[in-house]
Protein backbone atom coordinates (compact mmCIF):
# COMPACT_ATOMS: atom_id res chain seq x y z
CA UNK A 1 0.00 0.00 0.00
CA UNK A 2 1.40 3.25 -1.04
CA UNK A 3 1.94 5.99 1.64
CA UNK A 4 0.30 9.40 1.06
CA UNK A 5 2.67 12.31 0.90
CA UNK A 6 1.90 15.13 3.29
CA UNK A 7 1.33 18.59 1.79
CA UNK A 8 3.37 21.47 3.26
CA UNK A 9 2.33 25.17 3.15
CA UNK A 10 5.37 27.23 3.28
CA UNK A 11 5.14 30.98 4.15
CA UNK A 12 8.37 32.78 3.73
CA UNK A 13 9.26 36.53 3.87
CA UNK A 14 12.37 37.73 2.31
CA UNK A 15 14.85 39.77 4.36
CA UNK A 16 14.51 42.72 2.02
CA UNK A 17 10.80 42.83 2.66
CA UNK A 18 11.38 43.21 6.41
CA UNK A 19 13.94 45.92 5.89
CA UNK A 20 11.63 47.84 3.60
CA UNK A 21 8.78 47.75 6.09
CA UNK A 22 11.00 48.91 8.92
CA UNK A 23 12.49 51.71 6.86
CA UNK A 24 9.04 52.85 5.84
CA UNK A 25 7.91 52.98 9.48
CA UNK A 26 10.95 55.11 10.39
CA UNK A 27 10.20 57.53 7.55
CA UNK A 28 6.54 57.79 8.63
CA UNK A 29 7.55 58.46 12.26
CA UNK A 30 10.04 61.12 11.17
CA UNK A 31 7.39 62.85 9.05
CA UNK A 32 4.96 62.95 11.98
CA UNK A 33 7.58 64.44 14.34
CA UNK A 34 8.68 66.96 11.69
CA UNK A 35 5.11 68.15 11.23
CA UNK A 36 4.66 68.73 14.98
CA UNK A 37 7.97 70.62 15.25
CA UNK A 38 7.01 72.85 12.34
CA UNK A 39 3.62 73.58 13.93
CA UNK A 40 5.32 74.50 17.23
CA UNK A 41 7.91 76.80 15.63
CA UNK A 42 5.25 78.59 13.57
CA UNK A 43 3.34 79.76 16.67
CA UNK A 44 3.50 83.55 17.46
CA UNK A 45 5.90 84.10 20.45
CA UNK A 46 4.60 87.63 21.27
CA UNK A 47 2.33 86.37 24.09
CA UNK A 48 5.25 84.67 25.80
CA UNK A 49 7.40 87.78 25.38
CA UNK A 50 4.72 90.01 26.93
CA UNK A 51 4.41 87.70 29.91
CA UNK A 52 8.20 87.67 30.25
CA UNK A 53 8.33 91.48 30.15
CA UNK A 54 5.62 91.70 32.83
CA UNK A 55 7.57 89.34 35.08
CA UNK A 56 10.72 91.39 34.55
CA UNK A 57 8.88 94.63 35.50
CA UNK A 58 7.48 93.00 38.66
CA UNK A 59 10.99 91.88 39.57
CA UNK A 60 12.33 95.43 39.04
CA UNK A 61 9.51 96.93 41.20
CA UNK A 62 10.19 94.43 43.93
CA UNK A 63 13.89 95.27 43.87
CA UNK A 64 13.06 99.00 43.98
CA UNK A 65 10.76 98.53 46.98
CA UNK A 66 13.44 96.44 48.67
CA UNK A 67 15.98 99.25 48.19
CA UNK A 68 13.52 101.85 49.53
CA UNK A 69 12.78 99.69 52.56
CA UNK A 70 16.48 99.28 53.24
CA UNK A 71 17.02 103.04 52.97
CA UNK A 72 14.11 103.70 55.31
CA UNK A 73 15.43 101.25 57.85
CA UNK A 74 18.85 102.85 57.69
CA UNK A 75 17.31 106.30 58.18
CA UNK A 76 15.26 105.10 61.15
CA UNK A 77 18.31 103.49 62.69
CA UNK A 78 20.22 106.76 62.24
CA UNK A 79 17.41 108.77 63.84
CA UNK A 80 17.18 106.29 66.69
CA UNK A 81 20.90 106.59 67.35
CA UNK A 82 20.62 110.39 67.27
CA UNK A 83 17.63 110.36 69.65
CA UNK A 84 19.44 108.06 72.03
CA UNK A 85 22.41 110.42 72.01
CA UNK A 86 20.17 113.40 72.77
CA UNK A 87 18.46 111.48 75.58
CA UNK A 88 21.83 110.68 77.07
CA UNK A 89 22.79 114.37 76.91
CA UNK A 90 19.53 115.40 78.56
CA UNK A 91 19.97 112.84 81.33
CA UNK A 92 23.49 114.10 81.95
CA UNK A 93 22.22 117.70 82.05
CA UNK A 94 19.49 116.73 84.52
CA UNK A 95 22.07 115.10 86.75
CA UNK A 96 24.15 118.28 86.68
CA UNK A 97 21.10 120.36 87.52
CA UNK A 98 20.21 118.07 90.42
CA UNK A 99 23.74 118.39 91.72
CA UNK A 100 23.59 122.18 91.48
CA UNK A 101 20.18 122.30 93.17
CA UNK A 102 21.45 120.14 96.00
CA UNK A 103 24.35 122.51 96.41
CA UNK A 104 22.12 125.58 96.47
CA UNK A 105 19.69 123.89 98.89
CA UNK A 106 22.54 123.17 101.26
CA UNK A 107 23.70 126.79 101.04
CA UNK A 108 20.23 128.26 101.64
CA UNK A 109 19.10 126.03 104.49
CA UNK A 110 21.18 128.08 106.90
CA UNK A 111 19.29 131.28 106.00
CA UNK A 112 15.78 129.86 105.84
CA UNK A 113 15.06 130.28 109.53
CA UNK A 114 15.98 133.97 109.46
CA UNK A 115 14.00 134.56 106.27
CA UNK A 116 10.93 132.77 107.63
CA UNK A 117 11.01 134.93 110.72
CA UNK A 118 11.20 138.08 108.62
CA UNK A 119 8.40 136.82 106.34
CA UNK A 120 6.21 136.12 109.34
CA UNK A 121 6.72 139.67 110.57
CA UNK A 122 6.02 141.08 107.11
CA UNK A 123 2.84 139.01 106.71
CA UNK A 124 1.56 140.18 110.08
CA UNK A 125 2.12 143.80 109.13
CA UNK A 126 0.65 143.26 105.65
CA UNK A 127 -2.54 141.73 107.04
CA UNK A 128 -2.94 144.64 109.39
CA UNK A 129 -2.46 147.11 106.54
CA UNK A 130 -5.00 145.23 104.39
CA UNK A 131 -7.51 145.25 107.20
CA UNK A 132 -7.11 148.97 107.71
CA UNK A 133 -7.31 149.68 103.96
CA UNK A 134 -10.39 147.49 103.57
CA UNK A 135 -12.05 149.22 106.48
CA UNK A 136 -11.27 152.62 104.99
CA UNK A 137 -12.49 151.55 101.51
CA UNK A 138 -15.67 150.12 102.98
CA UNK A 139 -16.39 153.31 104.85
CA UNK A 140 -15.71 155.36 101.73
CA UNK A 141 -17.84 153.14 99.50
CA UNK A 142 -20.83 153.15 101.81
CA UNK A 143 -21.69 156.63 100.62
CA UNK A 144 -21.54 155.58 96.91
CA UNK A 145 -23.57 152.35 97.00
CA UNK A 146 -26.98 152.57 95.37
CA UNK A 147 -28.37 149.53 97.17
CA UNK A 148 -27.41 147.55 100.26
CA UNK A 149 -26.67 143.85 100.23
CA UNK A 150 -25.94 142.02 103.44
CA UNK A 151 -23.70 139.05 102.76
CA UNK A 152 -22.34 136.45 105.12
CA UNK A 153 -19.10 137.93 106.42
CA UNK A 154 -16.45 138.64 103.79
CA UNK A 155 -17.84 136.11 101.34
CA UNK A 156 -19.74 138.87 99.55
CA UNK A 157 -16.45 140.32 98.26
CA UNK A 158 -14.78 139.11 95.07
CA UNK A 159 -11.33 139.91 93.75
CA UNK A 160 -10.63 140.34 90.04
CA UNK A 161 -14.25 141.04 89.06
CA UNK A 162 -14.56 144.14 86.88
CA UNK A 163 -17.80 145.91 87.75
CA UNK A 164 -16.88 149.29 86.31
CA UNK A 165 -18.27 150.80 83.14
CA UNK A 166 -21.04 153.17 82.18
CA UNK A 167 -23.34 150.45 80.74
CA UNK A 168 -23.49 147.02 82.37
CA UNK A 169 -25.50 144.14 80.89
CA UNK A 170 -26.39 141.19 83.16
CA UNK A 171 -27.47 137.93 81.44
CA UNK A 172 -29.18 135.47 83.81
CA UNK A 173 -29.67 131.80 82.89
CA UNK A 174 -33.22 130.74 83.81
CA UNK A 175 -33.23 127.35 82.08
CA UNK A 176 -34.38 124.16 83.83
CA UNK A 177 -30.81 123.26 84.78
CA UNK A 178 -30.90 126.06 87.37
CA UNK A 179 -33.21 123.91 89.50
CA UNK A 180 -30.36 121.75 90.83
CA UNK A 181 -26.75 120.60 90.40
CA UNK A 182 -27.47 116.99 89.35
CA UNK A 183 -29.37 115.70 86.31
CA UNK A 184 -31.60 113.41 88.38
CA UNK A 185 -32.72 116.18 90.72
CA UNK A 186 -33.25 118.57 87.82
CA UNK A 187 -35.67 116.10 86.21
CA UNK A 188 -37.33 115.45 89.57
CA UNK A 189 -37.79 119.15 90.40
CA UNK A 190 -38.98 119.92 86.89
CA UNK A 191 -42.10 117.86 87.65
CA UNK A 192 -42.75 119.54 91.01
CA UNK A 193 -45.03 122.46 91.78
CA UNK A 194 -44.11 126.06 90.97
CA UNK A 195 -43.51 126.80 94.64
CA UNK A 196 -41.00 123.94 94.85
CA UNK A 197 -39.23 125.22 91.73
CA UNK A 198 -39.00 128.76 93.09
CA UNK A 199 -37.58 127.37 96.33
CA UNK A 200 -34.72 125.53 94.62
CA UNK A 201 -31.47 126.33 96.40
CA UNK A 202 -29.51 126.85 93.19
CA UNK A 203 -32.06 129.29 91.75
CA UNK A 204 -32.21 131.25 95.01
CA UNK A 205 -28.42 131.48 94.87
CA UNK A 206 -28.57 132.89 91.33
CA UNK A 207 -31.11 135.53 92.37
CA UNK A 208 -28.96 136.44 95.41
CA UNK A 209 -25.99 136.85 93.08
CA UNK A 210 -27.95 139.30 90.93
CA UNK A 211 -28.98 141.11 94.11
CA UNK A 212 -25.31 141.42 95.10
CA UNK A 213 -24.27 142.59 91.62
CA UNK A 214 -26.89 145.33 91.45
CA UNK A 215 -25.68 146.61 94.83
CA UNK A 216 -22.24 147.24 93.24
CA UNK A 217 -23.42 149.58 90.47
CA UNK A 218 -21.82 153.01 90.51
CA UNK A 219 -23.91 156.20 90.60
CA UNK A 220 -24.62 157.66 87.17
CA UNK A 221 -24.17 154.34 85.35
CA UNK A 222 -26.68 152.47 83.16
CA UNK A 223 -27.75 148.84 83.40
CA UNK A 224 -29.95 146.22 81.79
CA UNK A 225 -30.84 142.72 83.03
CA UNK A 226 -31.96 139.99 80.63
CA UNK A 227 -32.94 136.43 81.51
CA UNK A 228 -32.67 133.65 78.95
CA UNK A 229 -33.65 130.04 78.42
CA UNK A 230 -34.88 129.06 74.93
CA UNK A 231 -35.27 132.81 74.33
CA UNK A 232 -33.94 136.04 75.85
CA UNK A 233 -36.16 138.74 77.36
CA UNK A 234 -35.66 141.69 79.72
CA UNK A 235 -36.44 141.12 83.37
CA UNK A 236 -38.33 144.42 83.56
CA UNK A 237 -41.14 144.26 81.01
CA UNK A 238 -41.20 147.00 78.38
CA UNK A 239 -37.48 147.79 78.72
CA UNK A 240 -36.37 145.75 75.72
CA UNK A 241 -33.40 147.49 74.06
CA UNK A 242 -33.42 150.35 76.56
CA UNK A 243 -30.71 151.21 79.10
CA UNK A 244 -32.01 151.83 82.64
CA UNK A 245 -30.61 154.25 85.20
CA UNK A 246 -28.72 152.60 88.03
CA UNK A 247 -29.59 155.62 90.22
CA UNK A 248 -33.20 154.43 90.22
CA UNK A 249 -33.09 152.01 93.14
CA UNK A 250 -36.75 151.15 92.60
CA UNK A 251 -35.97 149.57 89.22
CA UNK A 252 -33.14 147.54 90.71
CA UNK A 253 -35.37 146.28 93.51
CA UNK A 254 -38.14 145.47 91.01
CA UNK A 255 -35.73 143.44 88.83
CA UNK A 256 -34.68 141.32 91.81
CA UNK A 257 -38.33 140.81 92.86
CA UNK A 258 -39.27 139.65 89.34
CA UNK A 259 -36.41 137.13 89.28
CA UNK A 260 -37.55 135.72 92.63
CA UNK A 261 -40.98 135.05 91.06
CA UNK A 262 -39.55 133.60 87.79
CA UNK A 263 -39.58 129.81 87.35
CA UNK A 264 -36.55 128.17 85.67
CA UNK A 265 -37.65 126.10 82.67
CA UNK A 266 -36.83 124.96 79.10
CA UNK A 267 -33.42 124.67 77.42
CA UNK A 268 -30.43 127.00 77.13
CA UNK A 269 -30.12 129.22 74.05
CA UNK A 270 -26.87 131.16 74.52
CA UNK A 271 -27.07 132.52 71.00
CA UNK A 272 -30.21 134.48 71.85
CA UNK A 273 -28.58 135.80 75.03
CA UNK A 274 -25.42 136.98 73.29
CA UNK A 275 -27.45 138.57 70.49
CA UNK A 276 -28.91 140.96 73.09
CA UNK A 277 -25.46 142.46 73.69
CA UNK A 278 -25.09 143.23 69.97
CA UNK A 279 -28.62 144.62 69.65
CA UNK A 280 -28.35 147.17 72.50
CA UNK A 281 -27.53 150.75 71.41
CA UNK A 282 -25.12 152.00 72.51
CA UNK A 283 -23.49 148.67 73.10
CA UNK A 284 -22.53 147.59 76.66
CA UNK A 285 -19.01 148.16 77.93
CA UNK A 286 -19.31 145.35 80.51
CA UNK A 287 -21.17 142.03 80.31
CA UNK A 288 -21.86 139.81 83.33
CA UNK A 289 -22.99 136.28 82.45
CA UNK A 290 -24.60 133.96 85.03
CA UNK A 291 -24.64 130.40 83.66
CA UNK A 292 -24.13 126.80 84.71
CA UNK A 293 -23.22 125.01 81.50
CA UNK A 294 -22.91 125.03 77.73
CA UNK A 295 -25.94 125.72 75.49
CA UNK A 296 -28.34 122.97 74.47
CA UNK A 297 -30.04 124.77 71.56
CA UNK A 298 -29.64 127.77 69.26
CA UNK A 299 -33.22 128.22 68.12
CA UNK A 300 -36.49 129.02 69.85
CA UNK A 301 -37.66 125.41 69.65
CA UNK A 302 -36.07 122.02 69.05
CA UNK A 303 -37.42 118.52 68.51
CA UNK A 304 -34.35 116.82 69.98
CA UNK A 305 -34.59 115.18 73.39
CA UNK A 306 -30.85 114.57 73.89
CA UNK A 307 -27.67 116.34 72.85
CA UNK A 308 -24.03 115.22 72.95
CA UNK A 309 -21.09 117.03 74.48
CA UNK A 310 -19.56 117.68 71.05
CA UNK A 311 -22.78 119.29 69.84
CA UNK A 312 -22.90 121.55 72.92
CA UNK A 313 -19.28 122.49 72.21
CA UNK A 314 -20.22 123.53 68.66
CA UNK A 315 -23.27 125.45 69.87
CA UNK A 316 -21.04 127.39 72.28
CA UNK A 317 -18.67 128.53 69.55
CA UNK A 318 -21.51 129.42 67.19
CA UNK A 319 -23.15 131.47 69.95
CA UNK A 320 -20.10 133.56 70.93
CA UNK A 321 -19.97 134.90 67.37
CA UNK A 322 -22.94 137.05 68.39
CA UNK A 323 -20.93 138.87 71.08
CA UNK A 324 -19.68 142.38 70.24
CA UNK A 325 -15.91 142.62 69.84
CA UNK A 326 -13.91 144.34 72.56
CA UNK A 327 -16.46 144.02 75.37
CA UNK A 328 -15.23 142.15 78.49
CA UNK A 329 -17.36 139.18 79.56
CA UNK A 330 -17.33 138.40 83.30
CA UNK A 331 -18.66 134.90 83.93
CA UNK A 332 -20.25 133.44 87.08
CA UNK A 333 -20.32 129.65 86.52
CA UNK A 334 -22.57 127.61 88.83
CA UNK A 335 -22.03 123.86 89.36
CA UNK A 336 -23.71 121.36 87.03
CA UNK A 337 -23.16 117.61 86.89
CA UNK A 338 -21.63 116.15 83.74
CA UNK A 339 -20.78 119.38 81.86
CA UNK A 340 -17.00 118.95 82.08
CA UNK A 341 -16.02 121.24 79.19
CA UNK A 342 -17.99 124.27 80.43
CA UNK A 343 -15.37 125.63 82.91
CA UNK A 344 -12.48 125.65 80.45
CA UNK A 345 -14.54 127.04 77.55
CA UNK A 346 -16.02 129.84 79.67
CA UNK A 347 -12.59 130.59 81.13
CA UNK A 348 -11.22 130.96 77.59
CA UNK A 349 -14.11 133.29 76.71
CA UNK A 350 -13.46 135.46 79.77
CA UNK A 351 -9.71 135.51 79.14
CA UNK A 352 -9.95 136.43 75.47
CA UNK A 353 -12.53 139.15 76.06
CA UNK A 354 -10.57 140.71 78.94
CA UNK A 355 -13.13 139.76 81.59
CA UNK A 356 -12.95 137.52 84.65
CA UNK A 357 -14.10 133.97 85.37
CA UNK A 358 -15.61 132.98 88.74
CA UNK A 359 -16.60 129.45 89.75
CA UNK A 360 -19.35 130.09 92.27
CA UNK A 361 -19.20 128.16 95.55
CA UNK A 362 -22.34 126.77 97.15
CA UNK A 363 -22.35 129.29 100.01
CA UNK A 364 -21.84 132.48 97.99
CA UNK A 365 -22.88 135.28 98.31
Secondary structure, DSSP 8 states (H G I E B T S, - for coil): --------------HHHHHHHHHHHHHHHHHHHHHHHHHHHTS-THHHHHHHHHHHHHHHHHHHHHHHHHHHHHHHHHHHHHHHHHHHHHHHHHHHHHHHHHHHHHHHHHHHHHHHHHHHHHHHHHHHHHHHHHHHHHHHHTTT-SS----SGGGG--SS----SSEEEEEEE-SGGGG-SSHHHHHHHHTS-HHHHHT-HHHHHHHHHHHHHHTT--TT-EEEEEEESSSEEESSTT-TT--EETT-HHHHHHHHHHHHT----S---HHHHHHHHHHSSS--SEEEEEESS--S-SSS----S---HHHHHHHHHHHGGGS-TT--EEEEE---TT-TTHHHHHHHHHHHHT--EEE--TT--
